[in-house]
Amino acid sequence: MENLAKNLRTQEYGHRISQVKEILNNHGIRVSHQRLLVLDYLIMHPDHPTADSIYKDLKILDPVISQATVYNTLNLLVEKKIIKELDFNMTSKRYEFKKSNHGHFICESCGKIEDVDVVNIEYPKSLDDYDIDSVEVIFRGVCPECR
């Protein structure tokens, strides 16, 4: 999905939306204007937005979209594993279009969140009999701009 997201970000809106519709259809989600807006927004904004920031930005594009619709759509997209809900013990949860496994760096000064490639994670032997769904790697510190 990561390559798909990068590819979609380079495309014009009309072509991109047809592929966003396909993503929804492939996951058994009924296509609606609001669902397209929310998913397209997450594809085009890889900066880990909050539900409130998504709502505020989309309200400019579609004045009739409701906050409940945005939250319900985010919950549906998380449930269908199209997007990830990220809880970094911050004031609000963050969202991102589902990508390959990766970690995050969080600047404790400005709050910026960056994706970090994480490879070759070795699981402890004590987890050999467990089915692992995901691993979260979070680095916290101060970014170069805030240092």
ABEGO torsion letter per residue (X at the ends): XAAAAAAAAABBAAAAAAAAAAAAAAAGBBBBAAAAAAAAAAAABAAGBBAAAAAAAAAAABAABBAAAAAAAAAAAAAAGABBBBBAGBABBBBBBBBBBBBBBBBAAAGBBBBBBBBGBBBBAAAAABBBABBBBBBBEBBAAAX
